[in-house]
Amino acid sequence: MFKALASYRTVLVLPGVPSLVLAACASRLAGRMFVLAIVLYVLDRFQSAALTGWVAFASMAPGMAISPFAGALLDRVGPARAIIVDMAASAALLVALVVAGIAGQATPMLVLGLVTLFSLTSPLGAAGIRALIPDLVPKDALDRANAIDTSSYALIDVVGPALAGVLFGFAGADATMGVIAALYALASFSLLPLIRLSPARPTSSRGSLIQEAFAGVVYLVRHRSLRSLAIAYALYQASWGILLVAVPVLVIRELGAGPTSDSIVGALWAVAGLAGGIAALWAGHLRTEDRERSLLAIGALLTAVAIYPLSVSFGLESLAIGLVIVGFLAGPIDVSVLSIRQRRTDPEWFGRVLAVSMSLNMSGMPLGSAVGGLVVATSPPLAFALAALASIAAAIAAYCLIPERQTA
């Protein structure tokens, strides 16, 4: 089967895959634009790095907290239906933010509230897309499918920040949020053909939503590979959370606030995303099975060096070089994480476990953003140093905790 699926083109024409790719790209473009746009939104309207960090935290942490319930819902109703709910809710909440901005009612508390609600459905989309991949692609083609998935994410990392920065700088906050809402609506409609291809998953025992959510958490906690992966990758994502806030603040301090700074911030993240996309496609050609741990550990360690001291050594030039390296290393790291999670999870538990696993894996990002917002206001170099330390800790955790083989 793997020989029959030797090319990326063959994987892309499998039934349901084109619709999934379109939905994933539209929703991820919206999400990637939102991550940068909400940071610029708060910095522009409230001029507070600390508040920016807390808003970034609120955009991620609440959804992670309820991810066990999201996973149980994924298995009950099927990934496609669950993702549609997430996309529609996200579009509606962003429309509400636009209306509040136009009416002059976008207070810090209102923004925090809307962003928190936005976060609550996010595990459905994030885990649902990854849960759909094994439904549509044969097991032996997972590396190629995950490389396509990761590279498309990286492509979005190119287009998303650049588009968000330019739109925000020249069209304004409300117009930017409106475009993001429209992308979520497009993703919702494009997923409709997949409903019949992603039915509810049968489970060994059907209980209440709370029981199933708890069962998913217990499965992950008892699973050595997934438990260790959550620790290592969360530490790695803490680095990204700090950079999410620290990079715009550093650029604004160098150049001053305005359209130019907003566009440069977007361009920096775009170049990093391009590097990640190239690296992900390269990683897809490798056989990662039983080598995921080494790729993750080495990549995280090199990421630490790229963040500090390289990124803060000689102004915006070193920042650009550092982010390119960080982005490039993210490609093989993400392919390894996706593959090890899918290979070592019982298919019956995909929805419940992937939602919990992905949220725990990403839990470091909102914490990093909160810490980064507090620290960068005082010392940007210290914020970058903390980001590097988090990546070093991730490398140690990956190598020491994750089993090398698929026996755990």
FENVENQUI-V734464 format. One line per field, one symbol per residue. ss: DSSP state (H for helix, E for strand, L for the rest). phi: phi as a letter, one per 40 degrees, with the letter a starting at -180 (. if undefined). A space follows every 10 residues. Layout:
BEGIN
ss = ???
phi = ???
END
This chain:
BEGIN
ss = LLHHHLLHHH HHLLLLHHHH HHHHHHHHHH HHHHHHHHHH HHHHHHLLHH HHHHHHHHLL HHHHHLHHHH HHHHHHHLHH HHHHHHHHHH HHHHHHHHHH HHLLLLLHHH HHHHHHHHHH LHHHHHHHHH HHHHHHLLHH HHHHHHHHHH HHHHHHHHHH HHHHHHHHHH HLHHHHHHHH HHHHHHHHHH LHHHHHHLLL LLLLLLLLHH HHHHHHHHHH HHLHHHHHHH HHHHHHHHHH HHHHHHHHHH HHHHHLLLHH HHHHHHHHHH HHHHHHHHHH HHHHLLLLLL LHHHHHHHHH HHHHHHHLLH HHLLHHHHHH HHHHHHHHHH HHHHHHHHHH HHHLLLHHHH HHHHHHHHHH HHHHHHHHHH HHHHHHLLLH HHHHHHHHHH HHHHHHHHHH HLLLLLLL
phi = .cccbcbccc ccbcdgcdcc cccccccccc ccccdccccc dccccbfbcc cdcccccccb cdcccbddcc cccdccbgdc cccddccccc cccccccccc cccgbccdcc cccccccdcc cdcccccccc ccdccbbddc bcdccccccc cccccccccd cccccccccb bhcccccccc cccccccccc cdccdccbcd ccbcabbcdc ccccccccdc cccdcccccc cccccccccc cccdcccccc ccccbgcidc cdccdccccc cccccccccc ccccccccdg bccccccccc cccdcccacd cbcagccccc cccccdcccc dccccccccc cccbbcdcbd cccccccccc cccccccccc ccccccccad dccccccccc cccccccccc bcccbccb
END
